[in-house]
Amino acid sequence: MKPEIWVFIETRWGKIMAVSIELIGQARKLASQNYEVAAILTGDNLNPFLSPLIKAGADKIYVFAHPALTSYRSDLYPSLIAQLANKYQPAVILVGATTIGRDLAPAVAALLYTGCVADCCQLYFDAKGELLQIVPAFGIHAMATIVTPNHRPKIATVRPGVFPKPKDASCTGKIEYLSLSLPPERLIFQEAIRETISPSSLIEASVVVAGGSGIGCQEGWDMLQELAILLHGALGGTRPAADDGWIPESQMIGQSGQIIRPDLYIAVGISGDMQHMVGAQDAKVIVAINKDKRAPIFQQADYGITGDYKVVIPLMLNFIKNKEEDF
Ligand SMILES: Cc1cc2nc3c(=O)[nH]c(=O)nc-3n(C[C@H](O)[C@H](O)[C@H](O)COP(=O)(O)OP(=O)(O)OC[C@H]3O[C@@H](n4cnc5c(N)ncnc54)[C@H](O)[C@@H]3O)c2cc1C
């Protein structure tokens, strides 16, 4: 039997999170002829998720369904995944570096007495079969390669958007339904409340309007929100915008926030520091609006508008509203 690379499949509100599909694609590339890719699917009503996972490249899906697992729980999921790992001994476990993944992965690592490498941006096996886990270090001024030769499984988290979504791999995956024991005192699940703005809306949006510390007032943020809504997009921002409470932390873009790949990224009142741009540089088209013509963002933008956003954004809003039937 080939050793397995596992991908923890994160589902929310009836959808597989994009990062889980991206990780199946990356696991498929890593697996080559030497490993099998297994998706770890836990939750409730899981049947609709099986076919997309096989299409993405899973050779096998371990399915464990239980109503108590409908939403992620720190008191159940890590011990469940650790139980499974003890039983099946995977070589590698990949987890999306989402809020949930960042809770799950280190907890599983601690239960298995192994390590967890957070926020990997590249993963590959070297000639000796050692997994190289590459992470940004010292801001993003250096890349560190981390190997964990003495521990197994290797556990790595990867942020959404780092790897592309796989093309249809058309695998013929096997499905293994598991029966495991859950602690009876933890089986009551009451309710999960959905956030109105979720990080996934930012990650999955094809248009993102983002603001920086140049916005500075409620009226300005209301304008950006309106622009995002008119373009059927999502609102994001920089670290200072999150620190000052204009956007939730989950909507922050950059090295310590979300990595996005929208078709259109409109950066308003953002200087374009490296730590921010690393999260947005893969946008197909970048439009920058900044009153300082020397702002570094103009070096990376496909289109730059030098001017005060308080003048520019109302013009854009008016233009779009007048053409609304086209949008
Ligand atoms: C380890 C580390 C991790 C970090 N991670 C992140 C991260 O994940 N994401 C992130 O964003 N940052 C991150 N940062 C912070 C980052 O280095 C920058 O400080 C930050 O991105 C700058 O945010 P900003 O562009 O909003 O602000 P500023 O750099 O202050 O830029 C504001 C811009 O607004 C323009 N402006 C002002 N008024 C107007 C106006 N009326 N109209 C138009 N333009 C105007 C100004 O000309 C200026 O260019 C990190 C820093 C460190 C050290």
The ligand as a Tripos MOL2 file, in Angstrom:
@<TRIPOS>MOLECULE
LIG
   53    58     1     0     0
SMALL
NO_CHARGES

@<TRIPOS>ATOM
      1 C1          5.5350   41.3530    9.8560 C.3       1 LIG1
      2 C2          4.5830   42.2990    9.2170 C.ar      1 LIG1
      3 C3          3.4340   41.7950    8.6430 C.ar      1 LIG1
      4 C4          2.5330   42.6540    8.0210 C.ar      1 LIG1
      5 N1          1.4220   42.1360    7.4220 N.ar      1 LIG1
      6 C5          0.5950   42.9590    6.7500 C.ar      1 LIG1
      7 C6         -0.5350   42.4420    6.0630 C.ar      1 LIG1
      8 O1         -0.8030   41.2470    6.0650 O.2       1 LIG1
      9 N2         -1.3230   43.3070    5.3890 N.ar      1 LIG1
     10 C7         -1.0810   44.6700    5.3510 C.ar      1 LIG1
     11 O2         -1.8330   45.4040    4.7050 O.2       1 LIG1
     12 N3         -0.0320   45.1700    6.0120 N.ar      1 LIG1
     13 C8          0.7990   44.3630    6.7220 C.ar      1 LIG1
     14 N4          1.8550   44.9090    7.3700 N.ar      1 LIG1
     15 C9          1.9690   46.3780    7.4140 C.3       1 LIG1
     16 C10         2.6100   46.9300    6.1370 C.3       1 LIG1
     17 O3          4.0030   46.8760    6.2580 O.3       1 LIG1
     18 C11         2.1950   48.4030    5.9010 C.3       1 LIG1
     19 O4          2.4970   49.1400    7.0440 O.3       1 LIG1
     20 C12         0.7260   48.5580    5.5630 C.3       1 LIG1
     21 O5          0.3430   47.6760    4.5330 O.3       1 LIG1
     22 C13         0.4650   49.9840    5.1050 C.3       1 LIG1
     23 O6         -0.9110   50.1590    5.0170 O.3       1 LIG1
     24 P1         -1.5600   51.3430    4.1740 P.3       1 LIG1
     25 O7         -1.1230   51.2530    2.7580 O.co2     1 LIG1
     26 O8         -3.0240   51.3000    4.4740 O.co2     1 LIG1
     27 O9         -0.9930   52.6470    4.8990 O.3       1 LIG1
     28 P2          0.0980   53.6980    4.4540 P.3       1 LIG1
     29 O10         1.3740   53.0470    4.1420 O.co2     1 LIG1
     30 O11         0.0770   54.7410    5.5140 O.co2     1 LIG1
     31 O12        -0.4660   54.3170    3.0970 O.3       1 LIG1
     32 C14        -1.5760   55.1470    3.0100 C.3       1 LIG1
     33 C15        -1.6250   55.6740    1.5990 C.3       1 LIG1
     34 O13        -2.8350   56.3990    1.4290 O.3       1 LIG1
     35 C16        -2.5520   57.4940    0.5540 C.3       1 LIG1
     36 N5         -3.6120   58.4920    0.8060 N.ar      1 LIG1
     37 C17        -3.8000   59.2550    1.9150 C.ar      1 LIG1
     38 N6         -4.8840   60.0090    1.7780 N.ar      1 LIG1
     39 C18        -5.3950   59.7480    0.5470 C.ar      1 LIG1
     40 C19        -6.5180   60.2300   -0.1750 C.ar      1 LIG1
     41 N7         -7.3630   61.1510    0.3570 N.pl3     1 LIG1
     42 N8         -6.7390   59.7610   -1.4220 N.ar      1 LIG1
     43 C20        -5.9060   58.8310   -1.9730 C.ar      1 LIG1
     44 N9         -4.8180   58.3490   -1.3330 N.ar      1 LIG1
     45 C21        -4.5800   58.7960   -0.0920 C.ar      1 LIG1
     46 C22        -1.1690   57.9380    0.9450 C.3       1 LIG1
     47 O14        -0.5540   58.6550   -0.1220 O.3       1 LIG1
     48 C23        -0.4820   56.6250    1.2390 C.3       1 LIG1
     49 O15         0.2130   56.1180    0.0930 O.3       1 LIG1
     50 C24         2.7730   44.0650    8.0050 C.ar      1 LIG1
     51 C25         3.9430   44.5600    8.5940 C.ar      1 LIG1
     52 C26         4.8270   43.6980    9.1960 C.ar      1 LIG1
     53 C27         6.0700   44.2550    9.7880 C.3       1 LIG1
@<TRIPOS>BOND
     1     1     2 1
     2     2     3 ar
     3     2    52 ar
     4     3     4 ar
     5     4     5 ar
     6     4    50 ar
     7     5     6 ar
     8     6     7 ar
     9     6    13 1
    10     7     8 2
    11     7     9 ar
    12     9    10 ar
    13    10    11 2
    14    10    12 ar
    15    12    13 ar
    16    13    14 ar
    17    14    15 1
    18    14    50 ar
    19    15    16 1
    20    16    17 1
    21    16    18 1
    22    18    19 1
    23    18    20 1
    24    20    21 1
    25    20    22 1
    26    22    23 1
    27    23    24 1
    28    24    25 2
    29    24    26 1
    30    24    27 1
    31    27    28 1
    32    28    29 2
    33    28    30 1
    34    28    31 1
    35    31    32 1
    36    32    33 1
    37    33    34 1
    38    33    48 1
    39    34    35 1
    40    35    36 1
    41    35    46 1
    42    36    37 ar
    43    36    45 ar
    44    37    38 ar
    45    38    39 ar
    46    39    40 ar
    47    39    45 ar
    48    40    41 1
    49    40    42 ar
    50    42    43 ar
    51    43    44 ar
    52    44    45 ar
    53    46    47 1
    54    46    48 1
    55    48    49 1
    56    50    51 ar
    57    51    52 ar
    58    52    53 1
@<TRIPOS>SUBSTRUCTURE
     1 LIG1         1 GROUP 0 **** ****
